[in-house]
Amino acid sequence: MTLETMRPKTMRPKTMPSPVADPPHSGLWLVGLAAMLWGTGGAVAKQLFLISALDPMEVGFYRLAIAVPALLLVGVLLRRRPRLWVGRAHVWPFVGLALATALYQLAYYNAVDRAGVTIATLITICVAPPLVAVSSGYVLTEAVGRRTVLAMGVTLGGTALLIGWPGSSGLAATGVVDGSLLALCAAVSYATMVLLSRRLAPHHDPYQLIILGFGGGVAILLPAFVIQGPTPLPSLEVTGLLLFLGTVPTAVAYVFFFIGMRSAPAAASSVISLLEPLVATLLGLIVFHEKISAVGSVGVFFMVAGLLILGGNPSARRGKRGVGREEVGVQSPAGRDPE
């Protein structure tokens, strides 16, 4: 996701260590690779819905439950020991972060199930960053410039055009509308994750934020998962897709992102992060034969333009590195992630 709206302003948090120095701009390739991996998450979830009886809550739970031990293993390999405790002053922000992480899984994967990969991903990814930028002016008392307000207006206008063509996607009109509203809820959840992470970022490094954010999300979803009863996994294909979802576009992508941001230029990173919605859209159109009308295509153009306007913010260009995406280490929800 767009990175500039997710950058802490006061302190530069620690990043994932690298055993060797990074060549100039080499991190940009890792940020781009992370964005491409994030873009596959919605398509994997859609395939799971098509070939199994798993529901969105279960997919979100499995994603987080697999990602947490995978990230801990990465920490062991990189000789990184995350602090799994927080001070009293930060307990409630972490509770809010965990709650927003859990709600993001529910909203985003329900949106994918109802409206498809293309609509769900475009709305979630394109609406969240301008929403963060505008909200930070009130929540974090950061300055909100005209460019930020313009980006928010352009993005919301594009969103209205995208969801204003019920039936043209091959889904029922109610499914498109319901899925679009759920994607907006995912964007709000993601924005909440980012704002809370930015508040915590001066005191905790990204690795701790993502471990505790994802772990808290697992704890919140666990009661519903147990009460409902897990759906039997019918095949090795389903099991493999779940493992892929929790490791490659989640744990592995975050490792690439954190290492890449050590040397990636800020402005270029915000542009290359658009590979995430691009990959998700291409997968939706090619693999699942989803359709976008002419009006919807104009909406997509405006949504991407909003992200480019936001990424071109001069104040954002002054930074070189920072925390991004779901910053629950925010994509993404976002920490982001989602996903």
N, C-alpha and C positions, 0 to 999 in steps of 0.2 A: 504494500500500500504506500501511498504518498508519505514520504518520510519527514518533510519539514514541519508538519503540524504536530509531530510526536517527539520533538527534540527538547529536552529539558534546558531551561534558560540559565540556571544559576550555577550548576556544577556539572562537570563532565564525568559521568559514571564509568566505572571500570568496564572493560570489554573482555571478551573471551581471549585468553592468552594464545599466542602463536609462538612456536619454537624458533622461527626465523623471522627476520625483518621482512615486511611486505614491500615489494617493489612499488614504485609510484603507480597509482591508479589500478593496480592489480585487483584491489578489493572491489572495483566496479564489476568485474566479471563474476565474483562470488555473490554480490548483491543481485545481479541479474539472474544468476542461476537459482538463488533462493526465491526470487519472485516467480520464476517459471515453475518451480516445484510447488509453491503455494497455489498457483493457478490450477493444478491438477486435483486439488482436494475436493472441490464440488463435483467434478466428473466422477471421481471414485465413489463418492457418496451416492450419486444418482445411479450408478451401476449396481451398487449394493441394494438399493430400493427395488431395482428391476429384477434381480435374480434371487432375492431372499425376502423373508417376512420381517426383517429388521425394521424398526421404526426410527424416526429421527433422534429421539432421545437415546436409544441404544447406540446408534452410530456415534453421536457426540460423546457418550460415556466411554465407549471403547477407544475413541481417538485420544481422549485425555489420559485414560488409564494406561494405554500403551506408551504414550509420549513421556509420561513422568519417569518410569524406570529407564527408558531409552536415554533421556537427558541426564539422569544420574550416572548412567554408564559412560556417557560422553565426558562427564565431569571427572570420573575416575581415570579415563584414558588421558585427559588433559591435565591431570593432577590438580583438579579444581574441586574444593569441598565447599558446597554452598551452605550458608547458615540457614537452618530450618526453623529458626525462632526469631521473633521480632519483639521490640520494646512495647511497653503499654501504649505509648503515644501513637503507634502505628497499627494497633490491632484492628481497629474499625476500618481504616482504609484497606487493609488486606482482606477483611471480610467482604467489603464492597467489591474488591477486585475479583475475589472468588465467585461471588454471586453474579457479577456481570459476565464472567467467563462462562459460567454454566448457562445463563440465559442466552448468550451468544450462540452456543451450540444448538440449543433448542430452536431459536428463531431462524438461524441460517439454514440448518438442515431441513427444517419444515418448509422453508421457502424454496429450497432446491427440489424437494419432493413435489410441491404443488405448482410452482411456476417454471421450473427448469433451471439448468445450470446458468444459462446466459443471463436471464433477467435477475435471478437471485444474486449472482456474483457482481454484476455491473452496479446494481443499486447499492449493495452493501459496501463495495470497495470505493465507489465514487462519491457516495454521500457522506461517509464517515469522516474523511479528512477535513473537508470544509466545515462540517459540524463541530469537529474538535477545535478548529482554528477560531470559530466564532465563540464557542462556549468558553474557551480559555480566557477570553476577555472578562468574563464574569466570574468564573470559578477560580482561576489562577491570577486574576488581575493583570493579565498581559494585554498589551496594546493590540487593538483590532483595527487594522488599516482598511482603506477603501478597497484594496485589491482582495482582501479576504472576504469582505462582504460581497464583492462582485463575483468571486469564485463560488460562494455559497448560492447566490441567485442563479448563476448560469447552470450549476449542477442540479439544483432543484427543478429548474425549468426543463432540463434534459430528462430528468427522472419522470416528470409529468408527461412528456412526449412518449417516453419509452413504455409506460404502463397505460397509455391512453388508447391502445389499439387491441382491446380484448377479442380473442378468437383467432387472431392472425398467427398465433404461435402454435396452433394445433391443439391447445389445451382448452378446457372449458373456461368461459369468461370469468366465472367466479374463482376458478383456480388461479388464474393470472392475477386477479385483483387481490385475493387472499395471500398469495405467495409474495406479491409486491409489498403488501403491508407488513408481512413477516420479515421481509428483507430490510424494510425501513426500521423495524424493531431491532434487527441484528445490527444495523448501522448505529443505532442509539446505544445498544449494549457495548458495541466496539468502542464508540466514542467515550463511554463511561470508563471502560478499561484503560484507555489511553490517558484520560485526565487523572485518574487515580494513580496510574503508574508514573506519570510525570510529577505528581506530588511526592511520591515515594522515591523517585530516582536519585535525588541528592543524597539519600541515606542508605540505599541498597543497590547492589550492582544488578545488571540485567539478568544474570543467571539465577540469582536468588528470586527475583520477581517472577520469572517464568515458571520456576519449579513450584513456588508457593501458590501462584495464581492457578496453574493447571491442577496442582494437587488439591487446592480448595474447591475447584470446580468438580473434581471427581467426588469429593466428600459430599457436596451438595446434591449431585445427581444419584449417588449411591442408594439412598432410601427408595427413590422411585424405581430404580433398576431392580432392587431386591423385591419390593412389593409387587411390581408387575410380573416379575419372573423373566429371566433371560430367554430370549428366543433361541432355540437350538440352531447352531451353525450347520447348514445343510451340506456344505462341501468344502473342499480345500481351497477352492477359488474364493469363496466368501471369507474364509479365515485369512488367506493371503492378502486380499484387498484391505481388510481391517488392519493387518500388520503394516501394510504399505502406508495406509492413511495416518497411522500413529507415529510412524518413523520417518518416512521420506519427506512428505510435504509439511511435517510438523517438526520433529526433533532435528533431523539433518538440515532442513532448510534454515532453522534458526541458528545453527552452528555456522553455516555458510554466511548468514547475514551478519552475525556479530563479528566474525573475523573480517569479513569484507568491509564493514563500516570503519575499521581501524584506519583505512587509507582511501576510501572512496570519497570523492568530492561530493558535497551535500547536494548541490543543484543537479548534477548529473545523476545522482542516485534517485532523486525524486522523479526524474523522467524515466529512467530504466525500470523503476518499480512498476511502470504501466505494463510491463510484460505479464504481470499477474492477471489483470482482467483480459488482456489480449489472449493469453493461453486458454483461460477459462471459456471465453467466448468462442474461440475456434473449436475447442473440444465439444461445446454444446451444439454448434452448428454442424460440424462434420460427423461426430460420433453419434449424437442423439437426434440429429436432423431437426433441431429447433429452428424456428424462423423468426426473422425480424422484418417488419414492414418498412416501407420507405419512411414513414413518420417516425417509427421506432429508431431507424438508423440515424435520422437527424438528432433524435434525443441522445443516442450514444455519442455522437460527435460533440454535443454540448457538454455532456458529462465528462468526457475526456478533456475537453477544453478547460473546464473548471479546474481539473487537477493540474493542468499545465499552468494556468494562471496562478494558482496557489503555489506551485513549485517555483515560479519565477519571482516570488516575493523577495525583494532586496534584503530585508531583514533576515530572511532565512538563509540567504547566500553567505552571510558572514560566518556561519558555523561550518566546521569541517567534518565533525564526527558527532555521533550521539546515539540515542536509543530510538528504535523505530518499530514499525509494524504493530503488533498487538502489544508491544512494550510490556508484556508480561514476561518480558525480558529485555507487547506495545507493548504489513499488515500489517496487526495485523491484524483479533481481535485479540495484539491484536497489539496484540497480542486482536490478526491478526484477524494475530492472527491474526478463526476460526479460525483461514481456512480457512 
